[in-house]
Every structure is written in C-alpha cells, then in structure tokens.
Amino acid sequence: MRRNDDYYPVPGEEKSPDGPSYGVPGREPKKIPDEKIRMQDLGPGAPAGGRSEACFEDGVRRVDYVLAYHVKKTGAAHRRAARGADGGLLRRLRRSMSLRGSRAALQPRDDPEVAAQQQQASYHDDDKRFSRTQFEEKLLEMGLQLERDEESNIPGIGFLKIHAPWNILCREAEFLKLKMPTKKVYEVNQGNNIVENIRLFIHKVTAPLHPKVDCSRPQSVKPLSHPFSREKQHLFDLSDPDSFFGSKTRSFIVYEVLKRTRITTRPRRAGITSLLGSGVYTAAYPVHDGDIEGVDIKTNDRKLLYEEWASYSVFYKYQPISLIRKYFGEKVGLYFAWLGVYTQMLIPAAIVGVIVFLYGCATVDDDIPSMEICDPRNNITMCPMCDSACSYWRLSSACGTARASHLFDNPATVFFSIFMALWAVLFMEHWKRRQMRLNYIWDLTGYEEEEEEHEDHFRADYELRIIKKKQRNEHKTPKNEKVKLTCTDRMPAYLTTLVMMAFMITVTFAIVFGVILYRITIKSLLHFSSYPAARSNIRATVKTTAAIINLIAIIIMDEIYAAIARWLTRLEVPKTDKSFEDRLIFKTFILKFVNAFTPIVYLAFFRGRLVGRPGSYLYVVGSYRMEECAHAGCLMELCIQLCITMLGKQLIQNNLFEIGIPKLKKLLRRRKTDMDAEQEAELNKRLLRHEKDHQLGPFGGLAPEYMEMIIQFGMVTLFVASFPLAPLFALLNNIIEIRLDAKKFVMGLRRPIAVRAKDIGIWYNLLRGLSKVAVIVNAFVISFTSDFIPRLVYQYMYSPDGSMHGFVNHTLSVFNTSDFQTGTAPLDPEILGYKVPLCRYKDYREPPGSSSSYEFTKEFWAILAARLAFVILFQNVVMLMSDFIDWLIPDIPKDISLQIHKEKILMVELFMKEEQSRWYSGGRDPRPEKADPSPLLKRSPLMPPPGRDPYAHTANC
C-alpha cells in the first residue's frame, strides 16, 4: 500500500468542521454526521442546482462511484421534508418494511436468548458502522468528496456517493500514468500496399453495416497521447475539461484510490475487498451514464450503445468497439472485439462446412458401400447386438444409418479437417494483428512496462495469512525480513487441489460410465418390449435419450465444478487478483473441458473397440456387455452427441440461463416487496440513477463469457471431421450471443470497472493449445473413427477391379453360432424363420475351422499400419503448413509499426517545441545552469484555480 506521504499536497483543500482531525496519535475518529458527508467548498460562482440523478445534492458534482450498505431503521424517522410528500406508495412500502423489521420487538423482552441475539446483532451493526466511519475518514484524507444518503427510495439501503475533484483526478492520473490526448493531432497514413487498399475497399463496400456512432474527429486523424503530468498540463487538450476525464476514467481512478485505502481492524488491515466480503458494504459500483428509454432522455453513450449495439434489430451490423471501450474499458472492449473477430471468421468455416455436408447429400446415392448394405438381395445375417434378449438381424435394416453416416463420413471431411486446422491458425494470426491495431488506436502501446511498475495490490486473504504467519513466527523472524507465503505454506492447499481435481475428473468418468450402463440396459429392455414401435426404433431411442442425459449431466456438473474451482483457488491464497483469476480460469477450464468432452471422446475412440467378439465378449460390472458400433461405425452416434451437446449448451446454458435467471430474480425480488407491476413501475420512476443501478445485477467478470466461447471453439475444431455443420451452429449462436451479452451489459448489469488490458490474457494460450490439439484429434477421428482408411486400403490393395464393390463383405467376419457361451445365445434363434448356423460381425478375424480361428487377419494389421501412418502424415503436414502461415503473416501490421514510430518522433518534437516556446516566451536563457525552475511549477492558464473544481461550472448533471 502506498503511503499518503507519497502524494503531492492538494491545494485549496479545506476540511469539514465535522470531519476528523488527522495526524494526532491515539485520537479516536470523530463521528461523521449520519445525514451526509460534504467536503470542500465549490468556490464562488457555483450554481445551486437541485438534486440530479448522477450528482450530489448540490446538483453540480457528479457521482463517480457508489458504495451501498445496510441501514437499520425503525420507522419513518429522519425523513426529508422534500421526500415526505413523494406519494402514498413510498410511505406504504416503508411502513411495510418497518413492520417487518419490528417483528422481533413482539418477542418477550425478558427472554435472555432473544435479548442476547438482539445485543449481538446490534454489536455487529455498530462494528460495521465504526468500520465505515474509519474508511470514509481515510477517503476524505485521500482528497475524495463524499455524500451519505440514508434516505433513499430503497428501504434498508444507504448509499455513499463519491466524487473525485479535479486535483485528485490529476494527481491519480499522473500516479497511474494514464495516457491522455495532447493538443497535437496528426494524420494517420493509410498505406499504399495491396492489402491496405483491399481493406479500404471492403470498408467502403460494407459502410451500411457500420454502426451510426457519431465521431467528433475523423478516423484519419489521431491525437498524440502521453502519460498525464501536472507539470505539463499545457501539452494536453484541456479545451473541454468536462470530457477530458470521462466517466470511465473517473470511476477507474476512484476505484484505484479505494483499493489503496486501508483501515486497521483486528486482526488485519482491511480494504474495500475485505469490507465488501465482511458485509460492511454490500455493493460497490460506478454509475451508468443515464437512462435508455424515456421521452426527454438526452443522448448519452449508454443510450447510443443500446440503439446501435444491444438491439436485436442491428444484429447484421458491426459492433461499435471504440464506443464499448470508451464506456466499459479496454478489458471488456477486447472481449467483444475478440468475439466479433471469432464470429466473422466462422462465416467462411460455416460456408465450407455446409458445402461439405451438401456434397455428402449429393453423393449418398452413388456410395457403393451404402448401396450394398441397403440391398436386401445380399441376405446378410448379423450376430446379435446383446446377449439373450437380442436376436439375429438383417444388415439391410441398417440402411438408414449407413446412408446418414455418409453425410458426415466421406472424402470431403478429410479436406474439411485440413481446412479447419489452417482456419484456426489464420484466426489466431488475424486476432493478433487486430489486437495490435486496437492497442495502437487505444493508446495501449507500452502498457506492459506500466504493469510491471504498478503491480496488483495484495489480496485481503493473502494479507491476513501474512499477518497470521508474522504472529506465529514473531520471535523467530528478524524485524526487517520480509514475510511471504512459500510453497511449504501452500502445500496443504496444493495437495487438496490435486486430490479434489482428480476426484472431480473421476466423478465425470463415473457419470459417463453410468450413461454407458444406461444404454446397455435400455437396449436389452426395449428388445423385451411388446410394443412394435419401441422395438423398431431401438437405436434412435437409445442414442437420443443417452445424449440428452449426457447434456443434463454436463450442465449440472458445470455449475458444481465452477463453485469447486473457486473454492480451491481461495484455499491456495493467491497474492494478487491477476494470479487469482489465472488460477481460477485454469482449474475451471480443466474441469469443464473434461466434463464436456469425455462423452464425446468415449464415442470417438473407445466405443466399439473394447468389445471382444461373439463367443468371447468383454463384460463390465458383472454381466454388462460392452457396446458395439453399428455397421456404419460410431461416427453417426458421435455426430448426434456433438449436435445435442452443442445445441443444448448454447440454447439452455448460455442463452436460456442468461435470459431466464435475471427475470426469475426480478420476479422473486418483486414478490419480496409485495408490489405489483404498476407499483414497481411507479417506484422506478422515482429512483435516482445510483438507486436504479443498485437494482441491477452485479458484474461477475468476463471469465464465464470467455469460458463458454472456448468450449464452443473446442466443439468447432476438435471433432469437426465428424460434424461439418458445427461452425454453422456456432455462427448462428454467436450472432445471438453478441446482442444478448450486449443487452446484459447495457441494461442488466451494474457498470463494471474500466480495467485496462492490452490482450485477452491466458485465454489466448488456451485457444492456441486447443488449435494444436485439434490437429491430432481430427487425425485420429479420420483414421480410427471413420471408414476412410479401410476404404482406401481396400480400394488400392484388395479390390479386384479397383472399385468399392465387395467392401462390405470384406469388412465382415464369420461366426459359428454353436460357439456361443452358455446363456448368451438368443432366446428366439428362429426369429428370422429359420435356424441360423452362421452369422456375421464387423471385424477382421479368421473364420471358424481355420488353424487360427477368430484371430486377427493380415488385413487388420495392414489397416492398422495405414491408420497410424495417416495420423503421422496428417499431423506433420498440417503442423508444417500452420507454422508456415504463422511465419508468413507478421504479428504487427506494417502500417501500425510505422505509425508507432511516427508517434514517437512527433512526441519528441512536441516536447522540444513546447519547452522552447515556454522558455523564450518569458525572455529567459534556455541553458539549464542559468534557468529559473519556477516556471515549470507555474499554473497553466487552463488549470483550475486552487480549491475550484472545473465541474462546478461545466458539469451538466
């Protein structure tokens, strides 16, 4: 924590006569008046306006940040006269809340247990009130202006409104090294290369798709930006002080002050995070700019975002990324910029995927293996799919499955797998260039050095552990030695994390195994069923219901895993918020990834391979025989599982939950207050801006938004060989997701802190890792799950005429029905009308009666060798092409690197020119040894006088 001595003295500050006196050792803090806290005179000429929604009671100073807390009141005492005549609705509501709060008084007063509970509650309330008083005194000492409002329209909730005056904004902007625009403006060269000309042409063609966001300065002109300095205010563009520090910057500055402000409580120094966690404050948030809907609503950034971004009617338009960044900050802006780039890149992938699917539809009638399966003249009798209950069946009955499998298992899927591997690389390269361009436009170049200088503040839990460690080792540790948590201190937490992660992954495997047992059991029961409809659709029923059960289990376990990951991360006590976020993301990703993809991996690589053969099947849990794939393979079942999981997660977990849960919470909140819709609407009209924002949901971070997109990216890339339509479904979902998230951010959530960031952090590494794994997974899917390699081997090695005729018979082995184990033969062996002596099954094994009966044939080993060779070849070729594309495309666009170099030159010229003009304008010798340093400290004509806030005469509240 930075000491207050490190700050420059604030000129013109006057302490309130009711405020505390500082610097007196051992003096108890004075009680601040409950009605409100007012600090610093506004100066002469300040208008005495009425109370406004985003301002203090004087109607001038805007509210930059709000802290909310619980207020215990016993009736309608201390009401303002101005609010006493608000209407009967508020009086009825407050009376209802007052009666609820006074029910405890009806208990017998001589009951010692009740009295002890009341005394304990009162003690906690007093303790929280004292902590708030201490914290508010520290904030006043830091120079912030405060106003307390305990007579709000929300019963039981008090608000502390915070305003940062001009001198505090300047001080903190200099301390945080915030880049602010200078007076110097230069023209951005667009470049003359072919790529840039193509980009400009596309920009002109797509002009109707760009949002109608007013820009005060043309895009070809950009101001020079430089870290703010109070000594060099004359360099910055202070022509409009009201907009120099925007609402986003002001709230960020106040938030940084709140993070550094600590009070001493037992047994630790508590900051705003600890105070929120202990219930001293219930909420902390910056206010939104204004209302969205209304007759006389002035245009503001929030309203503009709602009209041009958060409305479903503009789903076809680009996002106003610069306006999003201006309102929500760089971190939120980068998320939506990344989501927009990802969605744009899905368009070519979806088009190619649809073409591959249509190719499968067009060639299904020409597929020779499907025609052989569907031909009833072949009269091929297949072995039973389960013991006892199942009987023999005709291969022609699998005609529909075989034809459907060809839609996704054809030569075009190999090309599509290669295309998607290269698409993932192009997407990553395109995003890196887009991110670098945004860093230049948003003046984030060089931000990495600033991050190293201003490290994140220690988390409250970490500081508490440090204090406890100091107390334990008080006599062992030297006084000047810095105490920190070592790996030994965290070893129990690490072991707990390891054990719990392994246990949760085991639970996921157990759920998948349970679904396997469900499929085996249901298949046997349906064969015993007396309903003809049930027996005729056994495969479709089992596949669909099992996929739905897997989906429900995935959705439920996702919520459980998220809570467990957060609990485990807290056990590890990370030092900073960034470390906490990275650890939480990693744990959540591992658990959710395993949860979502374990059923898919089982269907792709394990089902149908751990089966055995007729007469020697593999059994689990006693008498449960492992599942077999249909003759056309497991690719169709893999496609069904992917389709249901992807659509279900997007429809239920992502969209329905995001829409339904907020509405459900709103309904429950309305039922608690016993108000109908008309009363709630009337109350909303009376609520002020900070009170309306309190009714919104808290901002929970971007991790859930990123996580659902990362899982979707895995669905699109990892098993795209089995489901070419995955990019299309992802594209349609993201078009809705962008507007849904936009509406949630603009209307449904409190305004988040404008956190600075120059990249998407750990999410980029996860995306890059998934794109590498996708190459290997698709190689194995094509090689082992599909019939691409067996068909290729048969056509060029075993086919008599080089065609696919005879392929189905080549893949079927023969089994003698007399070799069935006892109790496994069909109960009705003559269901086909005759006794079956021989049946067929899909495998490459020697026929019965040979010297090596039921052993693997030479064809099996030849196909296995070809499959492994294809995996190695596919992986190396695609990886080589990916690395070549990565090398070919530079991370930083050439025009951006030139503009950054140009900015540096112009900044040096600006400093030299301005310093020379200042020296020579005073007739002074520019040589340093004879120069008078006092002009550097003189106030710029645009700098406000001491004790005067420029917002006192410019703020329009």
MIVEX-513026 format. One record per residue (C-alpha): z, x, y. Coordinates in steps of 0.02 Angstrom, whole numbers, padded with zeros to 5 digits, always signed. Layout:
N
ZXY...
***
This chain:
957
+00000+00000+00000-00046+00062+00173+00096+00079+00295+00090-00012+00459+00105+00155+00549-00073+00193+00494-00141+00056+00607-00182+00077+00790-00068-00014+00911-00132-00185+00955-00149-00201+01144-00080-00351+01231+00020-00422+01084+00171-00524+01128+00297-00575+01000+00356-00753+00998+00532-00782+01062+00566-00871+00896+00488-00734+00793+00578-00593+00707+00628-00429+00784+00555-00281+00690+00616-00107+00660+00803-00147+00657+00878-00084+00495+00985-00204+00397+00943-00353+00506+00912-00519+00423+00747-00600+00465+00757-00743+00587+00709-00915+00530+00538-00965+00593+00529-01145+00657+00477-01266+00521+00359-01365+00630+00236-01224+00661+00216-01041+00700+00123-00997+00859+00095-00817+00906+00008-00736+01056-00044-00824+01213-00226-00868+01226-00237-00797+01401-00294-00878+01561-00439-00996+01558-00415-01052+01378-00462-01234+01360-00328-01351+01298-00429-01449+01173-00375-01574+01045-00344-01535+00865-00501-01496+00766-00533-01487+00581-00559-01298+00565-00447-01245+00708-00267-01230+00760-00186-01372+00857-00248-01297+01020-00425-01338+00964-00483-01161+01003-00428-01036+00873-00521-01061+00711-00437-01061+00542-00491-00908+00443-00378-00930+00292-00257-01058+00223-00102-01041+00115-00035-01201+00035+00140-01231-00032+00251-01372-00094+00359-01462+00033+00509-01564-00022+00538-01710+00096+00648-01862+00086+00559-01997+00178+00461-02006+00338+00569-01894+00445+00496-01770+00567+00331-01863+00583+00225-01826+00732+00201-01967+00854+00015-01941+00851+00013-01965+00664+00139-02105+00663+00003-02226+00717-00127-02169+00592-00125-02333+00499-00037-02426+00361-00124-02333+00220-00040-02166+00252+00130-02248+00277+00113-02340+00111+00058-02181+00023+00201-02078+00094+00326-02215+00055+00264-02217-00125+00281-02029-00139+00452-02037-00056+00513-02165-00181+00451-02057-00323+00541-01906-00254+00703-02002-00231+00719-02071-00406+00839-01932-00453+00961-01997-00324+00985-02153-00429+01069-02050-00563+01261-02045-00567+01319-01912-00444+01469-01866-00550+01357-01811-00695+01382-01620-00699+01218-01589-00789+01116-01685-00661+01210-01601-00520+01177-01429-00595+00992-01466-00613+00982-01525-00433+01076-01372-00373+00962-01257-00472+00806-01342-00404+00875-01329-00228+00913-01145-00258+00734-01112-00313+00665-01205-00163+00774-01104-00045+00722-00943-00131+00538-00987-00112+00565-01037+00069+00651-00871+00105+00507-00775+00022+00381-00871+00127+00479-00830+00284+00482-00646+00240+00296-00644+00200+00249-00737+00360+00351-00615+00463+00254-00472+00384+00091-00559+00425+00146-00578+00606+00190-00394+00609+00013-00356+00548-00055-00448+00700-00115-00611+00622-00085-00777+00708-00005-00916+00606+00022-01102+00621+00125-01202+00498+00078-01382+00460+00202-01477+00353+00150-01648+00418-00016-01651+00325-00106-01803+00259-00070-01742+00082+00111-01788+00040+00216-01646-00027+00096-01508+00027+00119-01394+00176-00011-01276+00247+00000-01108+00334-00156-01084+00437-00204-00904+00478-00312-00842+00620-00367-00661+00646-00386-00619+00831-00523-00505+00895-00422-00345+00900-00364-00369+00719-00542-00402+00663-00599-00242+00747-00456-00142+00675-00483-00203+00498-00672-00189+00507-00652-00008+00555-00524+00022+00418-00632-00062+00285-00790+00024+00351-00886-00139+00362-01066-00113+00411-01109-00215+00564-01276-00234+00656-01308-00122+00806-01416-00156+00957-01557-00051+00886-01691-00153+00799-01840-00078+00708-01994-00144+00622-01998-00138+00433-02159-00061+00367-02228-00167+00227-02331-00026+00150-02516-00020+00106-02516+00005-00081-02595-00119-00200-02430-00182-00270-02363-00220-00097-02523-00310-00047-02514-00415-00205-02333-00457-00166-02377-00510+00010-02522-00616-00054-02408-00702-00180-02280-00732-00041-02412-00819+00065-02476-00924-00080-02301-00979-00127-02249-01017+00052-02219-01203+00014-02094-01152-00120-01982-01056+00002-01830-01148+00070-01833-01206+00251-01695-01094+00313-01704-01050+00497-01703-00865+00531-01662-00803+00705-01754-00641+00675-01923-00617+00588-01919-00536+00417-02023-00389+00478-01884-00340+00598-01715-00271+00542-01566-00211+00645-01487-00043+00610-01315-00061+00533-01170+00060+00543-00986+00058+00491-00892-00025+00632-00794+00084+00753-00690+00027+00900-00731+00186+00994-00917+00148+00978-00919-00037+01016-01055-00007+01143-01175+00029+01000-01154-00139+00915-01238-00302+00955-01094-00396+01039-01206-00512+01137-01132-00659+01039-00951-00615+00993-00930-00785+00910-01056-00741+00774-01028-00553+00765-00889-00576+00637-00949-00726+00537-00835-00841+00441-00869-00745+00281-00818-00579+00360-00666-00653+00446-00598-00728+00285-00630-00565+00192-00534-00467+00324-00387-00587+00317-00388-00578+00127-00380-00388+00133-00231-00398+00251-00146-00521+00134-00173-00405-00014-00093-00258+00076+00054-00358+00142+00207-00346+00028+00385-00409+00038+00536-00340-00055+00603-00456-00189+00703-00422-00343+00650-00326-00442+00484-00283-00359+00378-00283-00203+00284-00448-00207+00112-00475-00133+00005-00629-00115-00042-00625-00300+00140-00623-00354+00185-00758-00230+00047-00869-00297+00099-00834-00476+00282-00874-00443+00242-01036-00351+00297-00979-00178+00121-01026-00125+00017-01145-00229-00155-01103-00161-00243-00976-00050-00421-01001+00009-00539-00985+00158-00603-01147+00231-00780-01212+00216-00888-01214+00371-00894-01402+00390-00940-01567+00313-01102-01605+00224-01126-01792+00240-01096-01896+00394-01178-01970+00547-01127-01845+00680-01115-01691+00570-01178-01534+00657-01291-01416+00563-01194-01280+00477-01226-01156+00338-01140-01266+00209-01246-01417+00253-01402-01309+00251-01358-01243+00079-01332-01420+00015-01502-01478+00079-01606-01326+00030-01514-01264-00124-01388-01383-00203-01502-01534-00210-01600-01577-00367-01747-01630-00260-01782-01447-00217-01775-01385-00398-01951-01312-00381-01907-01204-00231-01842-01027-00222-01659-01001-00185-01604-00952-00008-01522-00792-00072-01488-00720+00100-01401-00879+00156-01300-00883-00006-01244-00705+00027-01204-00746+00207-01093-00892+00157-01017-00838-00010-01030-00648-00004-01125-00514-00096-01049-00541-00268-01096-00725-00278-01264-00687-00196-01304-00556-00328-01261-00677-00468-01381-00810-00406-01513-00678-00367-01499-00614-00545-01504-00792-00614-01661-00826-00511-01748-00668-00573-01699-00709-00753-01766-00886-00735-01930-00825-00658-01954-00700-00798-01928-00839-00926-02088-00925-00865-02212-00803-00947-02100-00792-01102-02097-00981-01117-02286-00992-01096-02318-00863-01233-02189-00946-01346-02275-01115-01328-02443-01033-01367-02370-00955-01525-02299-01124-01577-02465-01211-01544-02553-01077-01644-02440-01120-01790-02480-01305-01768-02667-01270-01763-02669-01161-01918-02549-01258-02029-02692-01347-02119-02775-01179-02155-02620-01096-02227-02659-01065-02410-02478-01046-02473-02430-01213-02393-02582-01296-02471-02535-01228-02643-02357-01294-02625-02418-01465-02570-02548-01479-02708-02474-01593-02844-02602-01531-02970-02509-01367-02987-02369-01463-03075-02239-01326-03049-02064-01373-03108-01922-01286-03015-01748-01245-03078-01600-01349-03014-01527-01307-02842-01348-01334-02902-01250-01345-03064-01241-01504-03170-01269-01632-03030-01440-01566-02979-01590-01584-03091-01763-01507-03103-01883-01544-02961-02066-01529-02918-02120-01391-02800-02236-01514-02713-02083-01608-02649-02052-01461-02530-02220-01488-02446-02147-01544-02280-02028-01396-02269-02168-01274-02310-02283-01344-02176-02143-01345-02047-02097-01165-02089-02274-01110-02050-02249-01166-01869-02123-01025-01848-02173-00906-01988-02350-00847-01951-02432-00684-01897-02415-00733-01713-02225-00721-01723-02239-00533-01751-02339-00515-01591-02212-00626-01502-02067-00517-01561-02151-00362-01489-02191-00457-01330-02010-00514-01307-01944-00337-01336-02057-00273-01197-02015-00426-01093-01830-00381-01100-01869-00206-01035-01979-00273-00896-01843-00397-00848-01713-00258-00834-01830-00149-00732-01879-00293-00619-01697-00334-00588-01653-00154-00546-01791-00150-00414-01742-00320-00347-01560-00266-00339-01606-00109-00243-01709-00211-00121-01561-00328-00092-01446-00179-00066-01562-00120+00072-01580-00292+00153-01392-00325+00143-01344-00150+00206-01256-00103+00044-01332+00070+00028-01193+00197+00023-01064+00067-00029-01020+00167-00184-00940+00303-00080-00838+00173+00013-00775+00103-00153-00708+00274-00200-00616+00290-00035-00542+00115-00040-00483+00088-00218-00423-00079-00275-00241-00116-00244-00125-00110-00392-00096-00274-00480+00076-00354-00467+00108-00343-00654+00068-00158-00653+00187-00125-00508+00325-00222-00597+00303-00116-00754+00309+00042-00647+00472-00014-00566+00549-00053-00736+00495+00116-00801+00572+00202-00650+00735+00110-00680+00738+00162-00863+00697+00343-00826+00795+00355-00663+00894+00509-00718+00754+00589-00818+00610+00589-00695+00609+00702-00539+00609+00608-00374+00440+00671-00314+00349+00644-00478+00225+00502-00479+00263+00373-00613+00119+00286-00703+00088+00194-00864+00024+00306-01003-00064+00267-01166+00104+00278-01252+00173+00141-01140+00023+00031-01178+00014+00072-01364+00104-00089-01422-00017-00192-01316-00168-00097-01385-00109-00124-01564-00079-00308-01528-00254-00322-01455-00332-00236-01604-00240-00345-01730-00274-00506-01635-00458-00467-01610-00477-00430-01796-00383-00589-01839-00492-00695-01724-00651-00623-01796-00582-00659-01970-00549-00839-01915-00732-00852-01861-00789-00789-02031-00672-00913-02115-00747-01057-02015-00923-01006-02065-00868-00991-02246-00791-01165-02234-00958-01234-02175-01042-01149-02323-00922-01236-02442-00957-01399-02350-01144-01380-02380-01120-01341-02564-01002-01489-02590-01105-01616-02492-01264-01565-02582-01181-01600-02751-01106-01765-02693-01271-01827-02624-01355-01792-02789-01225-01904-02872-01255-02040-02741-01329-02206-02798-01419-02236-02633-01603-02187-02643-01611-02147-02457-01469-02022-02471-01547-01935-02621-01719-01925-02540-01657-01835-02382-01528-01716-02454-01596-01558-02375-01616-01632-02199-01444-01714-02205-01355-01556-02261-01444-01441-02139-01419-01553-01987-01238-01601-02017-01189-01420-02055-01273-01361-01895-01180-01494-01794-01013-01443-01872-01050-01262-01828-01088-01314-01649-00924-01411-01631-00827-01264-01703-00913-01143-01583-00873-01250-01430-00690-01271-01479-00662-01090-01526-00747-01030-01365-00608-01110-01263-00473-01039-01377-00549-00865-01375-00559-00865-01185-00372-00902-01172-00328-00772-01303-00435-00639-01219-00346-00669-01052-00176-00659-01137-00219-00496-01224-00284-00421-01061-00122-00464-00972-00025-00377-01111-00119-00216-01075-00063-00221-00891-00222-00152-00810-00195-00054-00649-00322-00142-00536-00411-00308-00528-00577-00225-00571-00502-00146-00726-00427-00314-00774-00594-00401-00753-00692-00271-00854-00568-00277-00998-00565-00466-00997-00754-00477-00996-00770-00355-01142-00645-00448-01252-00716-00619-01209-00893-00560-01243-00848-00488-01413-00757-00645-01469-00885-00769-01401-01032-00667-01464-00962-00660-01641-00918-00845-01630-01093-00898-01577-01197-00784-01687-01101-00771-01852-01178-00933-01925-01350-00876-01868-01330-00701-01943-01275-00778-02108-01429-00889-02118-01545-00748-02066-01486-00607-02177-01364-00666-02312-01407-00840-02370-01518-00840-02524-01488-00656-02559-01313-00663-02633-01360-00796-02761-01399-00715-02927-01522-00802-03045-01524-00952-03161-01404-00920-03303-01309-00788-03202-01268-00862-03032-01140-00794-02910-00987-00905-02885-00853-00904-02749-00684-00990-02742-00692-01036-02924-00842-01147-02961-00936-01149-02795-01111-01080-02824-01186-00986-02676-01327-01071-02583-01511-01042-02611-01651-01049-02484-01793-01171-02501-01954-01102-02573-02025-01078-02398-01874-00970-02356-01722-00987-02244-01821-00969-02083-01832-01157-02058-01644-01178-02077-01618-01032-01957-01732-01119-01833-01634-01282-01848-01468-01192-01823-01533-01099-01670-01607-01256-01595-01449-01361-01616-01332-01221-01560-01436-01177-01407-01468-01355-01351-01290-01410-01392-01207-01268-01297-01319-01294-01147-01304-01483-01145-01120-01504-01192-01029-01344-01150-01125-01289-00996-01187-01447-00912-01084-01593-00975-00919-01500-00958-00963-01441-00782-01005-01618-00728-00882-01718-00832-00722-01616-00817-00718-01616-00625-00748-01803-00623-00612-01829-00752-00490-01726-00648-00536-01827-00494-00504-01989-00590-00334-01928-00651-00288-01873-00475-00334-02045-00409-00228-02131-00542-00078-02022-00497-00085-02080-00316-00109-02264-00362-00257-02279-00245-00419-02369-00271-00590-02304-00216-00582-02387-00043-00411-02315-00005-00466-02144-00061-00620-02153+00050-00513-02204+00198-00394-02060+00164-00539-01936+00151-00596-01988+00324-00427-01938+00394-00412-01774+00302-00442-01616+00403-00553-01476+00345-00419-01371+00261-00346-01528+00180-00515-01578+00109-00538-01403+00038-00368-01414-00045-00431-01566-00142-00573-01461-00215-00558-01360-00374-00504-01177-00366-00636-01042-00387-00611-00963-00558-00729-00816-00541-00906-00783-00599-00863-00724-00775-00890-00896-00858-01058-00915-00769-01117-00743-00822-01050-00766-00999-01150-00922-01036-01308-00838-00972-01276-00680-01075-01253-00784-01234-01413-00877-01191-01503-00711-01165-01446-00663-01340-01515-00826-01410-01681-00794-01323-01704-00613-01377-01608-00581-01538-01688-00711-01654-01844-00755-01556-01952-00716-01709-01882-00872-01793-01883-00986-01640-02025-00955-01517-01976-01107-01413-01808-01029-01364-01875-00961-01196-01941-01134-01152-01774-01219-01184-01685-01080-01087-01804-01103-00940-01777-01291-00932-01589-01267-00943-01585-01136-00806-01685-01242-00685-01547-01372-00700-01409-01242-00710-01455-01162-00543-01442-01327-00449-01288-01379-00547-01198-01218-00505-01257-01231-00325-01187-01406-00309-01025-01349-00387-01007-01202-00267-01053-01302-00112-00963-01466-00148-00846-01449-00296-00753-01285-00270-00650-01206-00135-00741-01071-00042-00724-00905-00136-00677-00741-00055-00832-00647+00003-00811-00498-00114-00926-00350-00082-01029-00283-00228-01190-00185-00246-01230-00228-00427-01183-00351-00565-01065-00225-00645-01029-00225-00831-01149-00370-00861-01298-00255-00839-01235-00141-00979-01211-00292-01092-01388-00351-01056-01460-00180-01089-01363-00168-01253-01425-00339-01309-01605-00293-01271-01589-00138-01381-01506-00234-01523-01640-00370-01510-01774-00247-01566-01678-00205-01726-01630-00386-01763-01808-00451-01743-01873-00312-01854-01754-00367-01993-01793-00552-01965-01980-00522-01983-01956-00405-02129-01821-00491-02233-01807-00672-02175-01989-00719-02158-02127-00703-02288-02235-00593-02177-02211-00432-02278-02225-00513-02453-02387-00597-02399-02454-00435-02328-02411-00338-02487-02487-00470-02600-02647-00483-02498-02682-00295-02498-02606-00241-02666-02604-00384-02793-02730-00516-02738-02888-00514-02847-03003-00562-02703-02902-00502-02553-02852-00681-02504-02688-00775-02514-02741-00880-02663-02610-00865-02801-02472-00804-02684-02352-00947-02727-02367-00916-02914-02343-00729-02882-02175-00759-02798-02106-00871-02938-02017-00805-03092-01993-00896-03257-01827-00951-03335-01795-01018-03509-01686-01173-03495-01597-01130-03656-01518-00981-03567-01410-01090-03452-01224-01053-03457-01114-01186-03535-01079-01328-03413-01213-01278-03287-01365-01364-03362-01424-01527-03280-01336-01684-03338-01502-01775-03344-01627-01647-03410-01766-01776-03438-01767-01845-03261-01950-01797-03244-01992-01895-03403-01994-01751-03524-01886-01609-03583-01914-01452-03478-01921-01292-03583-01961-01175-03438-01926-01186-03251-01974-01076-03104-01869-00996-02968-01914-00889-02818-01885-00707-02860-01972-00554-02930-01898-00539-03106-01963-00505-03281-01998-00658-03391-01885-00707-03537-01925-00624-03703-01980-00459-03624-01893-00293-03656-01802-00306-03489-01779-00494-03468-01732-00556-03296-01731-00379-03222-01818-00342-03056-02004-00307-03070-02104-00167-02990-02168-00291-02861-01990-00317-02799-01964-00132-02765-02136-00115-02685-02100-00260-02567-01926-00191-02527-02002-00021-02483-02131-00107-02373-01995-00206-02285-01892-00051-02246-02047+00043-02188-02092-00101-02073-01916-00101-01996-01926+00084-01959-02103+00074-01891-02072-00081-01786-01911-00013-01713-01982+00156-01665-02145+00091-01594-02061-00043-01488-01924+00076-01429-02055+00205-01381-02154+00076-01284-01995+00016-01199-01944+00191-01148-02120+00223-01081-02111+00067-00973-01938+00118-00914-02005+00288-00865-02162+00218-00786-02076+00097-00667-01962+00181-00538-01791+00104-00510-01808+00111-00320-01966+00039-00241-02058+00169-00141-02059+00067+00020-01870+00043+00008-01837+00229-00013-01947+00262+00140-01857+00130+00242-01685+00201+00195-01742+00374+00251-01812+00299+00411-01646+00211+00446-01551+00374+00435-01668+00458+00560-01659+00311+00680-01469+00306+00667-01456+00490+00715-01574+00463+00861-01474+00312+00918-01310+00408+00918-01384+00555+01012-01468+00444+01140-01316+00335+01171-01196+00482+01185-01310+00574+01306-01332+00420+01414-01143+00392+01421-01109+00572+01471-01245+00585+01601-01213+00412+01675-01042+00475+01732-01110+00637+01801-01012+00740+01678-01053+00902+01592-01109+00866+01416-01036+01027+01350-00885+00992+01238-00772+01125+01310-00783+01051+01486-00794+00870+01439-00660+00743+01477-00623+00648+01316-00555+00497+01407-00724+00407+01424-00730+00390+01235-00574+00284+01242-00629+00176+01388-00665-00004+01352-00843-00062+01335-00895-00198+01458-00920-00313+01309-00749-00277+01235-00624-00416+01269-00477-00376+01382-00307-00343+01302-00219-00497+01235-00376-00600+01251-00470-00671+01102-00658-00694+01132-00648-00851+01027-00536-00926+01161-00692-00962+01262-00832-00956+01134-00766-01041+00979-00842-01211+00952-00717-01299+00841
***
